[in-house]
């Protein structure tokens, strides 16, 4: 599921990124509590970077900072463009962000949700073109929702809503995709469907995706690189195709406690990695 080794370019470079949130108290309303500190890494085109760590370690904060949604220090560079210094509309053309919750509470058709992906390309009050509508139909067919195209978005299951948001991001071919726990609350089949779709997209479009994940085994089998966060810092990186299993176990045990990683083969003979916590080994 990982790409074979080819000559790639680093298109995403993150340097000394720190970010947090303002919090109010009886004595101050301007203090900022950093949630992530001095994080640096790079990512190559055509790859998926998974972000692992316990709850509260800063996974979502990292994604939001790169998307320029919260104040931060440091530098986020995509294709030699510093994301902090480009207009919001240009940033939206380069970067697609999918939060844990859709944020869509109104009655709206599935097609119109996907068409929102073209908003950064359009001028104020400019209607979408027929070509854009055709692309929306194509992407909905790709994610398996073409039969629901005119249905109310609110009538979809949580898994279908996640697929719809993925289609909205795919439709305008964003270079950087940021996904915050896309597998949460989804069943086994949908988790793997979403990751397969994501893999296919980044490979076809030479894009890069950052994904926060709870399912470590899913991350080990779909991500080219894993960033391991603990206590607001990046404590190491894992390359599932290259890093020896013993080294992966040592690093991930710092976050999850004693774990074991087992190497299996599926029915097609492909390598699969399964992470088990100590409680699961007995």
PyMOL commands that set and color helices and strands:
alter all, ss='L'
color gray80, all
select helices_A, chain A and resi 59-66+83-85+88-94+110-121+130-142+146-148+153-155+158-170+188-205+216-222+245-256+278-281
alter helices_A, ss='H'
color red, helices_A
select strands_A, chain A and resi 10-22+32-44+47-52+72-78+81-82+95-98+176-180+208-212+225-230+233-238+259-265+271-277
alter strands_A, ss='S'
color yellow, strands_A
deselect
rebuild
show_as cartoon
